[in-house]
């Protein structure tokens, strides 16, 4: 297939956008000292990005009800994040959702590392007080939360982080060996959903489906 031709001795995804993400991801893997199909440990890499992962259980000031809500009914609404303001020593705090399990936590942390590596400005949450006209004009009410959000930065950080965890060349090799998505995920220590995301965005999904059909025929 034409899109699998080596580019400058590197096997890269077919689209220009994914090639750029892959090259940045390979830079991260090179910095971390891993190559080929070796799994990458985001927790080790976080040290170089000056990110300090804090156990959610150590967060103070949350009521038991709030803690139960964040880890229960609202568990799927947040995955983690880094504090926008660094500590005096330059490090940033990162909190990961313990309800998501180790594989998803690895992807979340890798995304935060990618933000640092790509030089992105941290998103910020701000409280805005809405001063409404009333008998007392000086009285404030109606508090709102506003968040800076850069969609391009978020897409790039997630894509580069995912590519660093599941590199294209190694992924393609495992697909051609007939590995299942679950086996690929286990190899790279990520979730099956992340493995399937990489198969789809790198245009390896059709190859994977053909390999899956071939496996079925031989059963």
C-alpha positions in Angstrom: 0.0 0.0 0.0 1.4 3.4 -1.1 0.8 5.1 2.2 3.0 2.7 4.0 6.1 3.6 2.1 9.1 4.6 4.4 9.6 8.4 4.6 13.2 9.3 5.5 13.7 5.8 6.7 10.7 6.1 9.0 7.4 4.3 8.6 4.7 7.0 9.1 0.9 7.2 8.8 -0.6 8.2 5.5 -2.0 11.7 6.2 0.2 14.8 6.7 -1.5 15.7 9.9 -0.8 12.2 11.4 2.7 12.3 10.1 3.4 15.5 12.0 1.8 14.0 15.2 3.9 10.8 14.7 7.2 12.6 14.3 6.5 14.6 17.5 5.6 11.4 19.3 8.8 9.7 18.1 10.7 12.6 19.5 9.0 12.0 22.9 9.9 8.3 22.7 13.4 9.1 21.8 13.7 11.4 24.7 12.3 8.7 27.0 14.9 6.3 25.7 12.4 3.7 24.3 12.3 2.5 20.7 10.7 0.0 18.5 7.7 -1.7 20.1 8.8 -1.0 23.7 6.0 0.3 25.9 6.4 3.9 27.2 6.0 4.8 30.9 4.3 8.2 31.2 5.0 8.3 34.9 8.7 8.2 34.3 8.5 10.8 31.6 6.4 13.1 33.8 9.4 13.7 36.0 11.2 15.3 33.0 8.2 17.4 32.3 8.2 18.6 35.9 4.7 17.1 36.5 4.0 15.9 40.0 1.2 13.3 40.1 -0.8 13.6 43.3 -3.0 10.8 44.6 -6.7 11.9 44.5 -7.1 10.5 48.1 -4.6 13.1 49.3 -6.7 16.0 48.0 -8.0 18.0 51.0 -11.1 20.1 51.3 -13.5 17.8 49.5 -16.6 16.7 51.4 -17.3 13.0 51.5 -20.4 13.6 49.3 -18.3 15.5 46.7 -15.6 12.8 46.7 -18.2 10.1 46.2 -19.8 12.1 43.4 -16.5 12.6 41.5 -15.7 8.9 41.8 -19.2 7.7 41.2 -21.9 9.4 39.2 -19.5 12.0 37.7 -16.5 9.6 37.2 -16.9 9.6 33.4 -17.0 13.4 33.2 -13.4 14.0 34.1 -10.2 12.1 33.6 -7.6 14.4 35.2 -5.6 17.5 34.6 -2.7 19.7 35.6 -2.8 22.8 37.7 -2.4 25.8 35.4 -0.2 27.7 37.9 3.1 26.1 38.7 4.5 25.6 42.2 7.3 27.9 43.3 9.8 25.2 42.2 8.4 25.2 38.7 6.6 21.9 39.0 2.9 21.5 38.2 0.5 19.2 40.1 -1.5 16.6 38.2 -4.5 14.7 39.5 -5.7 11.6 37.8 -9.1 10.0 38.2 -8.6 6.7 40.2 -11.9 5.4 39.0 -10.6 5.1 35.4 -8.0 2.4 36.0 -4.3 2.3 35.2 -4.5 2.1 31.4 -6.7 5.2 31.1 -4.6 7.1 33.7 -1.5 6.4 31.6 -3.2 8.0 28.5 -4.4 11.0 30.6 -0.9 11.6 32.0 0.7 11.1 28.6 -1.6 13.8 27.2 -0.5 16.2 30.0 3.1 15.4 29.2 2.5 16.1 25.5 1.0 19.5 26.4 4.3 20.4 28.0 6.4 18.9 25.2 4.4 20.8 22.6 4.7 24.1 24.6 1.0 24.6 25.1 -0.4 27.1 27.5 -2.4 25.5 30.3 -6.2 25.8 30.2 -7.5 27.9 33.0 -10.8 27.9 35.0 -12.0 31.3 36.2 -14.9 32.4 38.4 -16.8 35.3 36.9 -19.1 37.3 39.1 -22.2 38.7 37.3 -23.2 42.0 38.7 -26.9 42.3 38.2 -28.9 45.5 38.6 -30.8 45.5 41.8 -31.7 47.7 44.7 -28.0 47.5 45.7 -25.9 47.9 42.6 -22.8 47.0 44.5 -24.2 43.6 45.4 -22.8 40.8 43.2 -24.6 37.5 42.3 -24.7 34.8 39.6 -21.3 33.2 39.7 -20.1 31.4 36.6 -17.2 29.3 35.6 -15.3 30.1 32.4 -12.6 27.9 30.8 -10.0 28.7 28.2 -10.2 26.0 25.6 -8.0 25.5 22.6 -9.4 22.7 20.5 -6.3 22.4 18.3 -4.0 22.1 21.3 -6.2 19.5 22.9 -6.4 17.4 19.7 -2.6 17.6 19.2 -1.8 16.7 22.8 -4.1 13.7 22.8 -2.9 12.5 19.3 0.8 12.9 20.1 0.4 11.3 23.5 -1.5 8.4 22.0 1.1 8.0 19.2 3.9 8.0 21.8 2.2 5.2 23.7 1.3 3.2 20.5 3.8 4.0 17.7 2.7 3.5 14.2 5.5 1.3 12.9 5.1 -1.2 15.8 1.4 -1.1 15.6 1.4 -1.9 11.9 3.8 -4.8 12.6 1.5 -6.3 15.2 -1.5 -5.9 12.9 0.3 -7.8 10.2 1.1 -10.5 12.7 -2.6 -11.0 13.4 -2.7 -9.6 16.9 -6.1 -8.6 18.3 -6.8 -5.1 19.6 -6.8 -6.5 23.1 -3.4 -8.1 22.6 -2.1 -4.8 21.2 -3.5 -2.9 24.1 -1.9 -5.3 26.6 1.4 -5.1 24.8 1.6 -1.3 25.1 -0.2 -1.2 28.5 -3.1 0.9 27.2 -6.8 0.4 27.0 -8.4 -1.4 24.0 -10.2 1.8 23.1 -6.9 3.6 22.7 -5.5 0.8 20.6 -8.6 0.9 18.4 -8.3 4.7 18.1 -4.8 4.4 16.9 -5.8 1.7 14.4 -8.5 4.0 13.0 -6.6 7.3 12.8 -3.6 5.7 11.2 -5.7 4.0 8.5 -4.8 0.6 9.7 -8.3 -0.4 10.6 -9.0 -2.0 7.2 -5.9 -4.1 7.5 -6.9 -5.0 11.1 -10.4 -6.1 10.0 -9.0 -8.2 7.3 -6.6 -9.9 9.7 -9.5 -10.4 12.1 -11.6 -12.1 9.3 -8.7 -14.3 8.5 -8.4 -15.4 12.1 -12.1 -16.2 12.2 -11.8 -18.3 9.0 -9.0 -20.4 10.6 -10.9 -21.1 13.8 
